[in-house]
């Protein structure tokens, strides 16, 4: 049996890539070929990234809350669909 603490404390690796592309946004969060998180930093926007580095770093404080909102909305929709299927 897996304890919840082991799951909660387990950190997954995040792949970081640097690109130089005028067309791409400064920062992209996507997935790699193993369906794991990948962050792409576009060095074309390195001045902007550097200028806003503290604000960007502060995103981590509100990001989990926003992900929870998305998940709660999705689960609410799924639950409503499930209840309609039962009727």
Secondary structure, DSSP 4 states (H G I P E B T S, - for coil): ---HHHHHHPPPP-EEEEE--TTS-SEEEEE-TTS-EEEEEEGGGHHHHHHTHHHHHHHHHHHHHHHHHHHHHHHHHHHHHHHHHH-
